[in-house]
Amino acid sequence: MELTLTPHHDELIERCKKGEAAGYKELYQRYAKAMFNTCLRIVNDFAEAEDILQESFTEAFKNLHAFEYRTSFGGWLKQICINRSINQLKKRRVSWVDIDGTNTFNIAEEAFVDENEISLKVASIKKSIMALPDGYRTVLSLYLLEGYDHEEIAAILNVKESTSRTQYMRAKQKLLQLLKETTCSES
């Protein structure tokens, strides 16, 4: 039995820096699916996510000489994908709700949704997340799925931290409402 070694990411990146086409292809294949999913969760449009993915890889490959291994290549590429996705949303003129300018008590008065009563199915959750408005979906995805905290999200989106928290809170409520509606319509 012959053992084959998968090249270490650093070695693969060095091969790309030397202009090796097979290295670029392997790097793309290794990260494309995860980065596409990141873009899709933010922009909620298959074609836009594909475009953003290609632009992100083009940017990463063009600037590969500047990559200094301070983080993982995947982390660096993910940041490029997220920034490009956010820029695409900004082109749509997503409206962000600032908690300082709203009355948060109105939210508590809205219909109560018992999270424990809702049977969550993966397909229903994905469908409901994609049905969220851009601002809600973006913050929810960055917080829950990408692991950013509200301070980081605020910096990425160029909004106040309180805005990120408000968007997240409202996104969660809207998601629960959509899931409840989906559960009721399936019954």
LINZI-V125669 format. One record per helix or strand. SS is the DSSP state (hx for helix, st for strand). FROM is the first residue (numbers start at 1). LEN is the number of residues. If there is no record, write none. Layout:
<<SS | FROM | LEN> <SS | FROM | LEN>>
This chain:
<<hx | 9 | 9> <hx | 21 | 23> <hx | 46 | 17> <hx | 64 | 3> <hx | 73 | 19> <hx | 99 | 3> <hx | 105 | 5> <hx | 115 | 3> <hx | 122 | 10> <hx | 134 | 12> <hx | 150 | 8> <hx | 161 | 26>>
